[in-house]
């Protein structure tokens, strides 16, 4: 079983980024979906011995010039994931995924379309941005299911999804 923290759109806000981890422990992975994935670079107390997976956001020079891939396709516990900052970029993924993770909009979201799950954790830019409270995801993954908890900064769950492997 794996516990994964999924973040997006931290925009250099170290205080809010660190607030997430006041409520979380024993996680195995951190996924950052861009704008600004470098925000984790000097947080060794959060990332030491943790698998860190990141995609660049729109403002990253590597995204702009194509030197850093805009999409990552990974497998965790027999689940296939496609990761990108923008939902539009996910259309360029080369293989089908079980779960598609994206950021950019600063609005948490879950859509289930044709056996595909599209999930946006929201943002960690400010307490409120674009009319939406700061939020992130905690995913607990095992071979047969994924539990997804959308959380606000106080660690309280405001939405939950349970996905079973088909």
FENBEL-V289777 format. One record per residue. N is the residue number from 1. RES is the residue in one small letter. SS is DSSP state (helix for helix, strand for strand, loop for the rest). PSI is psi in degrees with one decimal (none if undefined). OMEGA is omega in whole degrees, -180 to 180 (NA if undefined). Layout:
BEGIN
N&RES&SS&PSI&OMEGA + N&RES&SS&PSI&OMEGA
END
This chain:
BEGIN
1&x&loop&142.6&-180 + 2&x&strand&141.6&174 + 3&x&strand&121.4&-173 + 4&x&strand&131.2&174 + 5&x&strand&126.7&-180 + 6&x&strand&123.6&-177 + 7&x&strand&156.3&172 + 8&x&loop&154.7&170 + 9&x&loop&56.4&177 + 10&x&loop&-25.8&174 + 11&x&loop&46.1&175 + 12&x&loop&13.5&179 + 13&x&loop&87.7&-177 + 14&x&helix&-34.2&-179 + 15&x&helix&-51.0&-178 + 16&x&helix&-38.9&177 + 17&x&helix&-47.9&-179 + 18&x&helix&-29.8&177 + 19&x&helix&-35.0&179 + 20&x&helix&-43.8&-172 + 21&x&loop&-4.1&171 + 22&x&loop&-27.6&-177 + 23&x&loop&-6.6&-173 + 24&x&loop&141.3&175 + 25&x&loop&167.4&178 + 26&x&loop&37.3&176 + 27&x&loop&151.8&-177 + 28&x&loop&-23.1&-177 + 29&x&strand&152.6&165 + 30&x&strand&129.6&174 + 31&x&strand&125.4&176 + 32&x&strand&125.2&-174 + 33&x&loop&27.6&170 + 34&x&loop&165.4&-175 + 35&x&loop&75.4&4 + 36&x&loop&112.5&-174 + 37&x&helix&-17.3&176 + 38&x&helix&-11.8&180 + 39&x&helix&-20.6&179 + 40&x&helix&-6.8&-172 + 41&x&loop&-40.6&-175 + 42&x&loop&19.2&179 + 43&x&loop&58.5&-175 + 44&x&helix&-28.7&178 + 45&x&helix&-23.5&178 + 46&x&helix&-28.6&-171 + 47&x&helix&-8.4&-178 + 48&x&loop&127.9&-178 + 49&x&loop&22.1&179 + 50&x&loop&140.1&175 + 51&x&strand&120.3&-178 + 52&x&strand&121.3&-177 + 53&x&strand&128.5&-174 + 54&x&strand&146.9&170 + 55&x&loop&150.0&-178 + 56&x&loop&156.3&173 + 57&x&loop&178.9&-176 + 58&x&loop&-31.8&-174 + 59&x&loop&-3.1&-180 + 60&x&loop&132.4&180 + 61&x&helix&-36.1&179 + 62&x&helix&-30.2&175 + 63&x&helix&-46.8&-177 + 64&x&helix&-42.4&-176 + 65&x&helix&-0.7&176 + 66&x&loop&8.0&-180 + 67&x&loop&-19.2&173 + 68&x&loop&125.5&-178 + 69&x&loop&138.0&179 + 70&x&loop&-18.0&-178 + 71&x&strand&137.5&170 + 72&x&strand&137.3&175 + 73&x&strand&120.3&-175 + 74&x&strand&164.6&175 + 75&x&strand&132.6&176 + 76&x&strand&122.4&178 + 77&x&loop&42.7&178 + 78&x&loop&16.1&173 + 79&x&strand&133.9&178 + 80&x&strand&131.4&-180 + 81&x&strand&143.9&168 + 82&x&strand&129.6&-176 + 83&x&strand&137.0&176 + 84&x&strand&160.6&176 + 85&x&loop&-45.1&-178 + 86&x&loop&140.5&176 + 87&x&helix&-39.4&-179 + 88&x&helix&-33.9&-180 + 89&x&helix&-26.6&-179 + 90&x&helix&-21.6&178 + 91&x&helix&-15.2&179 + 92&x&helix&1.1&-179 + 93&x&loop&146.0&-171 + 94&x&loop&-16.2&178 + 95&x&loop&152.6&-178 + 96&x&loop&147.0&179 + 97&x&loop&158.9&172 + 98&x&loop&-38.1&-177 + 99&x&strand&132.2&178 + 100&x&strand&121.2&-180 + 101&x&strand&134.7&-180 + 102&x&strand&166.3&179 + 103&x&loop&-130.4&171 + 104&x&loop&-44.4&-172 + 105&x&loop&-16.1&-176 + 106&x&loop&16.5&-179 + 107&x&loop&120.9&178 + 108&x&loop&144.6&-176 + 109&x&strand&149.5&173 + 110&x&strand&126.9&175 + 111&x&strand&138.8&176 + 112&x&strand&109.2&-176 + 113&x&strand&119.3&177 + 114&x&loop&55.2&179 + 115&x&loop&18.1&176 + 116&x&strand&141.5&-178 + 117&x&strand&121.1&180 + 118&x&strand&121.7&-171 + 119&x&strand&132.4&175 + 120&x&strand&123.5&-178 + 121&x&loop&-13.4&-175 + 122&x&loop&-142.9&-175 + 123&x&loop&162.8&172 + 124&x&loop&33.0&-177 + 125&x&loop&-43.2&-178 + 126&x&loop&173.4&178 + 127&x&loop&-40.2&175 + 128&x&strand&134.0&177 + 129&x&strand&135.8&-179 + 130&x&loop&31.7&178 + 131&x&loop&7.2&-177 + 132&x&strand&136.3&177 + 133&x&strand&150.2&177 + 134&x&loop&140.3&-179 + 135&x&strand&163.9&179 + 136&x&strand&176.1&179 + 137&x&strand&149.5&164 + 138&x&strand&121.5&178 + 139&x&strand&130.1&173 + 140&x&strand&118.2&-171 + 141&x&strand&131.4&169 + 142&x&loop&178.9&-175 + 143&x&loop&-38.6&-171 + 144&x&loop&-10.3&-177 + 145&x&strand&162.5&174 + 146&x&strand&126.9&172 + 147&x&strand&127.8&-178 + 148&x&strand&123.3&178 + 149&x&strand&117.7&172 + 150&x&strand&129.8&-177 + 151&x&strand&148.5&169 + 152&x&strand&175.2&-174 + 153&x&loop&-24.1&178 + 154&x&loop&0.5&179 + 155&x&loop&-1.7&-179 + 156&x&loop&135.6&179 + 157&x&strand&129.6&175 + 158&x&strand&-7.2&175 + 159&x&strand&143.0&-179 + 160&x&strand&140.1&174 + 161&x&strand&140.6&176 + 162&x&strand&121.5&-178 + 163&x&strand&128.0&177 + 164&x&strand&144.4&178 + 165&x&loop&132.2&179 + 166&x&loop&none&NA
END
